[in-house]
Amino acid sequence: MSSRLALVTGATGYVGSQLVPILLENGWRVRVLSRSREKLEKLPWADRVEVVLGNADVQEDVARALAGADVAWYLLHSMGEGGDLLEQERQLASLFGAEAARAGVGRLVYLGGLHPEGELSEHLRSRVEVGEVLMASGVPTAVLQAGVVIGEGSTSFRMLRHLSERLPGAIAPSWITNRIQPIAVADLMHYLVAAAELPDEVNRTFDIGGSDVVRYCDMMKRYAEVVGLGPRLVITAPVTTPDPAAHWIGLVTPVGAGVARPLIGSLLHDTIVKERDLDDLVGPPPGGHTGFDDAVRAAVAGTDTRRWRRMLARTAAGVAATAVLGSIATTPNSRWYRRLRKPSFQPPAAAFPLVWTLLYADIAVISALVLADLGEEGRQEEQRAYAIALAVNLALNAGWSWVFFRGHRLGPATIVAALLAVSSADLARRAAKVSPQRGVLLAPYAAWTGFATVLTAAIAARNPGTVRR
């Protein structure tokens, strides 16, 4: 059994959290550098590793973490963009490389990204430059360049999975036709561990990937097919701008727009393997390179791929019941209603069915997204609170029609409308906490119910003492 010491940075991230237990199983002593003991304690292997609490940008912390390490895995990279972040990435890598050389570390292993030659997105350029900095440190470095990682906790895979599960079809930017060579997380782990055994003279980049080269749109279709969701229709549009797509992804999936933007930047190019030299040095994964379909099956084992559908069915049923109950009570052609004095800003009668149809659809879809994501992330208390808030809101929504049209109680109807407006604003607030884009899309509902409160109050003021007739 080996007594070598491995340092793993980024151990609380998906790749790092998968790597640590494999190193332990292979007999390594493992040390991790982390800013958060709380995050580490949630991981099942936390009591089996040495923890150095510190920051990767503090020289003393990095030196303590690297002291005595035989091999160090550098798994740090930002999911942001911009010149300041690029420079920060370079500085972090320079500090780590210099301290690794000073500590006599035998090898560095870094996970970079597959990329073509020529101009790159800031995200990919940053990963390329970090690899170059580490290779220039004087410590033998293996830079493993991978594309989309297919694994349960991979951010790239989560984006793909939820787009595929939640969209029966899409009109998408032209980058979804670019060729991608994804890699199964099991294959990635094989290469990360095996890279520690490379000869000292090896200081270079290696391309790694699975057996399949596919377009992103085909990945969506094949994912849906593998998990039994039915066909997906994807049509491309002649645009490549990442920002609108990032906001759309932030709306539809649990991946925030800020994280989606650099991921999209990586998809603006063909990212395919150009050489398999690492296989010649350490051997391919056991059983060969994993295909996309098999990688997906492994990634979703034990995952609820129907959660979104169930949530949408429930919210749609609740909204539909609200609409039916409200419409039963609503009698705009009644003699009583026609005789009411109304303000000049009263919208035409034809506007109400159209507006409410759109708003009801909005409530059902956005609420399903919120509830599905909260359940996905294990935030049951927030999920329960949102469900209760939604039920109260729908009850107030339907109740207003009965108080106003059937009860002819203008004062109480104004109070119900005000409560509904407050409830709608609260619902938008709760949605925004999960995804800002969802809060924005629920804002029209809050605005409309606020307007309805003003309108109801104006009608009540113009018709004092109105009674049932």
Secondary structure, 3 states (H helix, E strand, C coil): CCCCEEEEECCCCHHHHHHHHHHHHCCCEEEEEECCHHHHHCCCCHHHCEEEECCCCCHHHHHHHHCCCCEEEECCCCCCCCHHHHHHHHHHHHHHHHHHHHHCCCEEEEEEECCCCCCCCHHHHHHHHHHHHHHCCCCCEEEEEECCEECCCCHHHHHHHHHHHHCCEEEEEHHHHCEECCEEHHHHHHHHHHHHHCCCCCCEEEECCCCCCEEHHHHHHHHHHHCCCCCCEEEEECCCCHHHHHHHHHHHCCCCHHHHHHHHHHHCCCECCCCCHHHHHHCCCCCCCCCHHHHHHHHHCCCCCCHHHHHHHHHHHHHHHHHHHHHHHCCCCCHHHHHCCCCCCCCCCCHHHHHHHHHHHHHHHHHHHHHHHHHHCCCHHHHHHHHHHHHHHHHHHHHHHHHHHHCCCHHHHHHHHHHHHHHHHHHHHHHHHHCHHHHHHHHHHHHHHHHHHHHHHHHHHHCCCCCCC
